[in-house]
Amino acid sequence: MANCSRGRGRQSRPVPVQPLTPADPVTVEPPVRRWPHPINGIEPVHQADPTLHYIRCALSYQNQLLADIKALLQQIVESQEKQEQAD
């Protein structure tokens, strides 16, 4: 290697390192709220706000109504299919 650009006795120059400056302003992330998970399938008992308790009950009732409506609609579809097959 006769045409090597760096000889044996030559040392390479160190590249000057510039301190890193962020181009964008640093933003602070908001704190993360973690909800307690049930342990072994048992939910912890909380003294909930009465308003939240009311909302929870209303949503539960609404979910039950939707499940009932779904079951009734499925029964209607099945009965219509049976009538069409009988005709």
Secondary structure by P-SEA (a helix, b strand, c coil): cccccccccbbbbccccccccccccbbbbcbbbbcccccccbbbbbbccaaaaaaaaaaaaaaaaaaaaaaaaaaaaaaaaaaaaac
